[in-house]
Amino acid sequence: MYRVMLIDDDVPMLKVLQQMIDWEANNLQIAGSTYSSAKALHMFEEVQPDIVITDIGLPQKNGIELADHFIRTKPEVRIIFLTCHEDFHYAQQAVKLQADDYLIKDQLTAEQLEESLGKSMHLLKKRSGLIQRETANYNSQLYRQDLLQRVINGSPSETTLAYAAQIGIAWTYPWFMMGLVSIQLPSFDKRFRQTEFPLILYAVYNIAAELSELYEGITPFMEQGNIVILYNYRLNLAQNASLHLHNYLQRLRYQCVNFLKIQPNVITVTDKMELSSIGSIYQEILHGKYEFYENTADFTITEVSQIRSRWFQNAPQRFLDSYVSELERMLIKQDLDGIRTTLQKIATSAKELSIEPGDVARDLSSMLRSIELMFSSLKFEEELFAYLALSRRLEDMMELVESNLVQMMGARQTGTGMGSTTNEPKLQVIQQYIDQHLDDNITSIDMARYLYLNPSYFSRYFKRLTGLTFTDYVHQYKMKIATKKLRMSGQNLESLAMGLGYSDRTYFSKVFKKYVGSTPSEYKAKYTARK
């Protein structure tokens, strides 16, 4: 019997997987399951599973990093990834993680799960033959990450060059150029979910690594949510080094757009740099967001001195307060042109004042939270606020804000959204069932059985009905109850969590923060302070 380990940061999804098939009938045993990537590392050592089914979008260590660790620990282990997005096939071809399968959560059926597990078991039977997994690619990436850290930390050039040579990277010339490639978040948001960001970044890295084989001197790295490109070259009148790097980056852009359907932002430093100076320059570009107010996705720095001369100032107090009521009026009037005009005024003001990028992201988030309070039945996705903080250009921030305000306007116009569907007869039955089982961990399979529906059909039906997955809906529903109880009673967190079907206080706090924006303790303290 083969041992299987399940990892997903959403406990109901773990229950769905456990209920979906007859594991013993398939010659399988669930040896362990966890919602925590940290616990998964310890559990793997203890249970030594043959097959791991893991979500990609995990906090702390994502599914890709976990798979990397598992394969290095036990090379014969089989990996099956869970993903949320139905357009994942765009990325699947570029990822090359040697996983046995990629299963889409919202469309997963018992037949698909059994088929994927059958594939893994077939490969396990043949593991002593030609199908045994190689670990060289994984080790190569880890060595590269270590090399980049040496460069960033300013380690002595001699030891850094020697280490590079040991892992097969020949930096034989004295000069370097650099590129920083980031994912343009509005283009990502249109096609993928935030939890799939690590996967898509890994796909971009794979494309960059393949292309680098065609361009002498170019080495890509993956670091802090970006792709770092280092180009080692010599001064040569017969060759235009800047053009060489430019051509490489343009081909990378083309592949990202056509292969992954996303747009990258690229900032390039073509000034000649010594190895010892790269780390400080990289840090200034990464954290300073030098290109924030530029209106182009390709920005070139020809002299390093340009970076150090750039400055931003803190946002004035209550910088965007006056725009909140203006945008609310536009939403009520369904005035799309008015929304765009107001957002353009915000962007112009921020640029004229040269406001610190982090302050712009913070104040835009506060402005959107205020608008949410005005329209209590509608809520922005939490992904939006994460994207605002990550965005490297003002233009990307404003595009994200505009698209989400337009979605809110459309939801108000059509009457969709969580608060407006309660008159649906089927939804009333579903809500009644949730109310009757508040202290239970309800899954879509439980609900489908109660309604005498096929689980896969129910999942698709519910998503069309509410715009949410059943798991998200239940969590949101329970968190609204939790916030009310925190305000109205002195119930302790353990009791509250148990009463809402969360047996683990840590998991309850994680879910609460995801849907409310703060931990239960922070929320209660904030509310108490207002009294």
N, C-alpha and C positions, 0 to 999 in steps of 0.2 A: 504494500500500500504506500502510495506517495504522499509525502507531507507537504502541506500548503500553508503559506503565511499570507494574511490579508492586512493591507495597510491603507487607511483612508482617514483623513482628518474629520470626516463626517460620520459619526457613529451610526446613524440610520442606514447609510450606504453599506457599512459593514454587515448590518443585520440583513439587508437585502441580499447581499452575496451569500450569506450563510443559509438563507431560506430558499434561494433560487433553484438549487438542484439537490438531488440526493447524492451527497458526496461519497458515502460508503459504497453505493451501487456503482459509482464510477471509479472504484479502487483508489479513492482519495480520502485524506484525513486533514481537517483543519487543525494544524498544530499550534497556531497562535494568531491573534488578531489585535491590532492596536491602531489608535488614531494619532499617535505621537511618533514623529520620526526619531526622536531621541530614544524612546522606548524600543522602537523597531530595531535599532542597532544592537541593543542588549538582547532582545528577544531572538534575533537571528543567530547570535552566538549560542544561545541556550538550546533552541529547537532544531537548528541546522536543517531548514526546509529544503525540499527538492525544487519547489516552485514558489515564486513570490508574485502576488498580484498587488500592485501598488498604484495609488493615485499619483499623477505627475505633480500637481500643484499643492504640495505640502509646505507648511511653514517651516522655518529653521532650515532643515535639509530637505530639498525637493526630491521628487521621485527619481530624477536622473542621477543625483548625487548618491542617493541610497543604493540604486542599482549598481553604480560604479563601485561602491564599497563592498556590496555583496559579492560581486563577480570576482573582485580581487581576493576576497576571503575564501570564496568557494567557487572556483571557475566553472564548475559544471551546473550551477544553479540556473534555472530557467526563469525568465522575467516576462510578465504580462503587464502592460501599462493600462491604466484607466485614464480616460480623458473626457472632457465635457463637450468638446466642440465637434459638430458634424462635418465641418470642412477640414478636419484634421489631415486628410489625405494630401493636402498641399505641403504640409510639413513632414509627413511621414517619410517621403522619399529622401528628404535632406538630412534626417536625424541620424540614421545609421547606428542605432544603439544596440543592434543585434538582439532586440527583444523579439519574443515569439509572436506577439500580437499587440494591437492597440484597440481597446474596447471603448466605445462611446457610451457613457453612463446612461444618458436619457433614452437610448435606443437598445440597451442591452436586453437580450432574451436568454432564456435558459439554454436554448439550442446553441447560441453563439458562445456562451460561456463553456459549455461542454465541448464544443468544437476546438476552442482555443486551448483548453486544458488537455484535450486529446493530442493536439499537436505537440504540446510541451512533453507529455508522457512519451510520445513516439521518439522525440529527440533524446530524452533521458535514456531510453533503451539502447540508443546508438552512441551514447557518449564515449564509449571506449574506442569508437571508430573515428572516421574523418570529421564528424560533426562537432567534436569537442571544441569548446569556445577558446578563442585566442584573447589574451588580455593586453597585448602590446599597445593597442590604440588607447586604452584607458590609462595605462601607465605613462604613455607619451604625453597625454594631456596634463596629467598631474605634474610631470617634470617641467612642462612648459609654464604652468602656473607658478611653480617654485622659481623658475628662472625670472619671470616677470617681477615677482616679489623682490628678488635680489636687485633688479634694476630700479624698481620704485624706491626701495629702501636705501639706495645709494651705496651698495656693497662695493668693495674695491674692484675696479675694472678688470684687473688681472684674474681674480678668482671667478668673477662673473663670466668672463670670456672662456675660461677653462671649463666651467660647468656647462656652458652652452655647447662647447665642443664635445663634451662627454655624452650629451643627449642628441648629438647629430646636427646641431645648428652651427654653421660656420659663419661667424661674424669676423671677417678677416680685414675689413676696411675701417678707417678711423671715424667715419661720419655716419650719422643717422638722420632720417626723417621719420615723422610719426603721423598716424591717422587715428582718429577716435570715431568709431561707428556706433551710433545709437539707433534704436528703433523709434520711428516716428509714431507716437502713441495714438493719434487719431486714426491712422490707417490700420494699426493693430486692433483697436477697439471695434472697428467695423466687422472684423472677421473672427477674432478670438476672444477668449476670456482671460482675466488677469492671472488665474492659476496656471495658464498655459504659457506664460511669459518665459519661464526658464527653458521650456522645450523649444520655443521659437528662436530664442537667443542661441541655443545650442545648434539649431539648424543653420542659422546665419554663420556661426563659427565653422561648421562643417563645410559650407560653401566657400568661406574665406580660406580655409586650409587647403581645399582642393585646388582653388585658383592659384594659391601661392606656389604650387609646384610648377606653374608655367611662368612665374615671374622671379627671376633671380634676386636674392637678397631680401625677400619679403617674408616676415614671420608674423602670423596672427596669434593673438591671445584672447582669452575670455576673462573679463575682470569687472566686478561690480556692476553688472547689468549692461555692459558695453563690450564691444570688440575693439581691442587695441592692436594696431598695425605698426610694427617697427620695420623700417627699411634701411638696411645696411648698404652703403654705397661708397664709391670713391669718386673723386673729382676727375671727370673725363670729358674733354671738349667734344669727343665723338659721340657722346651719349647724353641725352637730356634726362637727368635723374628725376626731376620734378614730373616730367611727362610720363616716365615709367610708372611712378607711384599713382599718378592721376589715372592712367589707363587701367591699372589694376582696380582701383576703387570704383571706377565707372562700370567695369564688368561685374564687380560685386553688387553694385546697385541694381544693375540690369537683372542679375540672377534673383535677387531678393524680390523685385517687383514681379517678375514673371513666374518664379517658382513658388514663392511663399505668399504673394499678393500683399506685400507690405512695402512701405517706403522707409528707407533709412535716412538719417541725418548724418552728415560726414563733416568733421572738422579736421583739417590737414595742416601740419606744421612743416613747411618746406625749407625753413632756415636750417643750416647745418648744425647739428648738435653732437657733442661728444657723449659717449655712453654715460659718463658720470653725471651729466646734467639732465638726463631724460626724466628721472624720477620727480624732481621738483617741478619741472615744466608740465609733466603729466598731471600732477596733483593740482596745479593752478588751473589747468584747463578743465579738469573733471569737476572740481568743486566750485570754481568761479563762474561756470556757465558763460564763458566769454562771448559766445555767439548769441546770447539770449534775445537781443533786440534786432538781430539781422533777419532779413526777409528772404533768406535762401537756405535750402537744405544742404548746400555745399559751400562751406566757408573755408578759406585758406588764410593762414597766418604766414606771412613771408619773413617776418622778423620777430624774434622772441621778445624783444623789448616792447612790442605792441601789447602783449599780455599784461605785463606789469604796469602799463600806463592806464589800463582800464579800471574804472571805479564805478560803484553803485552806491546809492544812499538808501537809508531806511525809509519805509513808507510813512507818510504822515498819519497821525492817529485818526482812526475812523475814516480811512481813505476812501472806502467804497460805500459808506452808509447811504449816501444820497442817491446811489443808483439802485438800491434794493426796491424802493417803492416804485421807481420808474419802470423797472423790469416787471414787477408784479402787475402794474397797469397794462403793460404790453401783453402779458400772458392772458389776462382777463379779456382784453379786446381782440385776442388772436392776431396781433399785429406783428408779423414776422419781420417786416422791414424795420419797424420800430425797435425790435430786439437787436437786430444787426447794427443799427445806428448807435444804440446805447453801448453795445459791446465795443464798437469801434472807438467811441469816446473814452471808454475805460483804457483800451490799449494805447491810444494816443497820449493820454495823461500819464500812464505808467512810463512810456518811452521818453516823454519830455522831461520827466522828473528823474529818469534813470534809476528806477526803484530796484532794490535788491530782488533777484528772482524768487528767493524763498519767501519774501514778504508778499510778493504778488500772488504766489500759490496759496499762501495762508489766507490772505484777504479775500481772494476769489472763493475759497472754500467756505469761509464765514458768511459771505454774501449768499451763496447757494443754500447754506443751512437755514438762513433767515427766510429765504423764499419757500423752503420746505415747510416751515412753520405756518406760512400763510395758506398753503394748499395741503392740509393735513392728510388727505386721502392719497396723495402722490408723494413718491420718495425717489430721490436719485439713487442709482446704484453706488455702492461704496467704492467700486472700482474707480469711479470718476475722481474721487478725492486722492486716491493713490496715484493716479496718472498725473494729476495736476502737480503733485510734489516731485514726480520723476521727470516731467517735461523739461527739455533743455532750451526750448524756444517759446517766446511769448505767442507767436502765431499758432503753435500747437495747442497751448493752453486755451486760447480764445476759441479755436475750432472745437475743442472738446466741450467747452461751456455752451457754445452755440448749439451744437448738435443735441446736447442733453436738454437744453431749454426748449428746442423745437419738438423733441420727443414728449416733453411734459405738456406742451401746448396741444400736441396731437392727442395725447391721452385725455386731456380735459375735453377736447372737442368731441371725441368718440365715446367718452364715458367709460373707457377701460381703466384698468388698474385695480389694485387689491380691494380698495374701499368701495368700488362701484359695481362689483359683480355679485354682491350678496343676495340679490334677488333671483339669481339663477337657481331653479329648484334643486339641481344636482349639487351645487355648491353648498346650499343650505344643509343638505343631508351630510355632506362631507364635514362641514363645520360642526354639526351636531355630534358626529362620531368623534371628532377631535376633542370636543368639550367633555364627552363621556370617558375619554381615555387620556386625559391630560397627564396622568401620572405614569403613562406608558411610553415606550419608545416606538412610535408609530412609523411604519414604512409604507411606501407605495404598494407593496405587495399585500400588506394587511388591508389597506383601503380597497384595493382591487378585489380581494376575496370578499370583503363585506358587500361590495356592489355587484358581485358576480360578473366581473369583467376580467379580460385577459390583462395581466400586469403591463405588458408593453403597450397595448392599446390605451389603457388608463393613463399611463405616463404621457403619451402624446396628446390625449384628449385634455388632460389637466393643464398641460403647457399652453395649449391653444385657448383654453377657457380663461386662464388667469395671467398668462405671460410669465409664470414662475414654474420652477420644478416643484414637485410635491414637498420635497425636503425643505426647500427654501420657504415655502408657504407655511409649513408647520412651525419652523423655527421663528419666523416673523410673528405668527399668531401667538406663540407662547411668549415671545419676548415682550409683546405689548401687554400681556397679562403680568409678566414679571415686573415691568416698569411701574404698572399701577400698584402692585402689591408693595413694591419698595417705597412708594410714596405714601401709601395709605396704612401700612402696618409695620410692626416692629419685628416681623418674622426674620429669623436668621437665614443666612445664605444656604446652608446645608439643607434645611427644611424646605426652603423655596425651590431649590434645585430638584430635590427628590419629588416634590409635589408636581413638578412639571415634566417628570420623566427623565431627568438627568441624574444618574446615579453617581457621577463624578463631578465634584465642585469645580475642578480645574477646567473640565470640558464645558460645563455650564458657563463659566466666566468667559471662555474663549468665544462661545456662540453669542453671548450677550454683547461682548465688545464688537463683534463683527456686524451685528444688526443695529446696535444702538449707538456705537461710536465711543463708548467708554466701558470700563469694567463696572460690575454691579456696585462695588464699594465706592468708586469714583462718582457714579451716578447718584447714589444715596447721599454721599457727602455734599455733592453739589446742590441737590434738592433741599437738604436740611439747612444749608447755608442761606437759602433764599427765604426761609420762613422767618 
